[in-house]
Amino acid sequence: MTTRWTFKRVVIDLHRSATDLSVIALASELAAAMGLELFGRFIPASGLVNLAQLPFAREFRPMEREWHRLDPDRTSQDLELAAAAARRLFQRAAGSAPRRFEIVEDQTGGFHPEEDIAVLRYAECLGESCAPALDEALRSAAAVLIVPGNAKPRRGPVITLAESGDDPALEVASTLAHAAGETAMSFDVHGRGHALMPPETRLIVISRQALPDDALLALATLRRVPVLVLKRPA
């Protein structure tokens, strides 16, 4: 099939979702269906090592129920162990898509370029500290896969909420439905037909400009279905 998209990889930040095998598996399925690379990246909290070097820095150890001074060497070792655990889980949960794992020390380049599909587990962005990441993801050049924390089992049709007959979300949804052995269904995002979407839905695909941000989030969280938000070409 000739495709119009220019995506190259599906990117999942494993320092956030390293223990969520279902999210990694979902990212892998998306990458395999679209012929993309699955890129798992671990971004260590390098500032924690710097913090540990300060004489007043302390940590509370629940098992000992005591406060202890942060040890820079131990902190570095803990980060290395966390990265190794993320790598093992990534390899375990990743499916047939070509995959790559990297430890990324610097994330100064913003969220993602337009060639990326960024996986964002919304349950991790409910707190104030994660809200900027959510806002940045939806406003970046990349597409974003919003995965609710309480997602339903992945089955049912792949739904497109389309703005028009040439909406690129239609092609992406058709490809993903075919790869999953599911039916592709389309609804007019401006009409009321989408209210009749079946309760069991595998994935919803929609272009970025079709709905406001809060509606995109509600679509994922209230229906408990992953939503792939595409950046529509200008």
N, C-alpha and C positions, 0 to 999 in steps of 0.2 A: 504493500500500500504506500502511495506517495503522500507524505505528510507535509504540512506547512509549518509546523513548529520548529523552533531552533533550540530546543532544550538539549542539554548535554549530560546533565547529571541530576540525581535526586540527592539532596544533602540533608543529613540528620545529625544534629548536635548531640553526641553521646554523653557529654557531661551532664545533660539534662534528662535524657531518656535511656541511659545505659541499662537500667534494670527492667525496662518495659519491652519485653520480647515482642509483644503484639504490634507495637509501633514500628519496630525495626522490620518485622515481617511485612507489614503493610507498605512501608517504604520500598522494600525489595520487590513486592508484587507490582507496584507502580512502575519502578525502574525497568523490570523485565518486560512488562506489557508495552512500554513505549520505546524499548531498545536503548535505554540510557544506562549510564554508570551509577551505581549506588556508592555514594561517598560518605563514609562515617568519619566524623572529625571529633576529636576530644580536645577541648580548650581548657588547659589546667588553670586553676586560680593562682596565677603567679604572684599576685599581690599578697596571698596568704604567707608565702615564704618570706617576703619582705616584712610583713607584720610580725612574723615569729622572731625576727631579729631585734625587735624593739624590747627593751628590758621590762616594760610594764605589761606586755601582752600575756594573756592568760587564757586557758581553755578549761572547760568543765568536763570531767570524765564521769559519765553516769555510773559506770560500774564501781568506781571508787568513791563516788559522791564527794569529790574534792576538786578544788581548782588547782591547776598546775601551770607553771610557766611553759609557754610554747617553745618547743625545741625545733630550730630550723632544719636540722638533719632529719629528724623524725617527720616533720611536715613534708619535706621533699620526698621522703620514702613513701608516705601515705599517698601523695599525688601520683607517684609512679605506680603504686599498687592499684589505684583507682583507674589509671589509664590502661593498665594491663587487663583489669577485669572488664573494662568497656570493650577492649579489643576481642576478648574471648566471647563475650555475649554477642557482639556484632557478627563474628564469624559463625556463631551457632545459629543465630536467627536469620541471617541473610540467606536468600534463596538462590535462584539460578542467575540472577543479574550479575554482570561484571561488577566487582566491588573493590573498593580501596579504603584503607583506614590510615588516618594520619593524626599525629599530635600537632595541633596548631598553636603555636605560642602567641601569635599576634592576630588580632581580629580588627585592625584599624581600618580595613577597607570597607567597612559598612556591613550590611547584612548579607546580600548575595547579588551577583550580576544577573542579567536577564536570561542567561543560559541555564540558570538553576531552577529547580523546584525545591523550595525549602520546606522541610517538615517541621511543623510547630504544634507541639502538644499543648492544647489550650489550658489544660488543668494546671500546668506549671506557670501560667501567666495570670493567675487570678489575683495574686498579691501585688502591692504597689511596686515592688522591686522588679517584677516581670512585665508590668504593663508597658513600659517603653519598648521592650523587645517585640511585643505583639503589635504595637503601633508601627514600629519600624518595618516589621515584616510585611504588613499589608500595604505599606507605602513604598516598598523597594521595587526595583525593576524586575525582580524574580516573581515566579508563580509561587503560591503558598498552599501547602496541604495542611488544613486545620484539622487536627485530630482531637475530638473531645475526650476527656479523661474517662468517661463512662460509656465509651462507644459500644454499640450493639455488635453481635457477631456479624462478620462480613458475608452477607448473602443478599440476594434480591437484585433488581435491575439497577443499572447505572443511569442516573437521572441528569438531564441537562436542563438548566433554567436559562433559556436562550433569549437574547434581545432581538434577534432577527434570524433569517434563514442563512446568512453567511457568518454567523457567530462561530469563531474557531472552537468554542467549547463543544459544539456538536461533533466535530471530527475526533476530538480527544476522547469524548465520552464513548463514541462508537468503537474506537480502537480498544479502550479499556474493557468495555462490555464483551467484545469478541474474545479478547484474551482470557477473560474470566469465565467464558461460557454462559454469560448472562444476557438479558435483553437490554437494549438501549431505549430509553424513553425520553421524550422532549416535551417541555412545557413552556409557555410564554411567560416570561418573568413579569411582564407588565399586566397580565391578566390574572384571573382568579383560578385558572385551571391547576396551578401548582399546589393549590390547597388540597387537591385530590390525589396527590402523590401517594403511592402505596406505603403502608407503615414499615414494611421490610424493604429497606433500600441499602444497596451496597456502598454507593458513593454518589455524591452530588458534584457536578462540574458546572462552574459558572464563571463568566468573565468579570474582571475586577470592577468595572464601572457599572455593572448591572444593579447593584444594591449598595446602600451605605454600609459602613463598617459594622455598626451594631447589628444590622440585619444579617450580615454574613456570619457573625459570631453566633447569633441566635439560631441561625439555620443549623449550625453544627452542634451546638450544645443542647438545644431543646429537642431536636430530632435524634440526637445521639448518633450522628452519622458523619464520617469524614467528609469535608468539603474541599475540593480542589479549586482554588481561585486563580484564574489565569489573567495575566496582564495582556489586555487586548491591544494589538498593534495599532499605532496611530494612523 
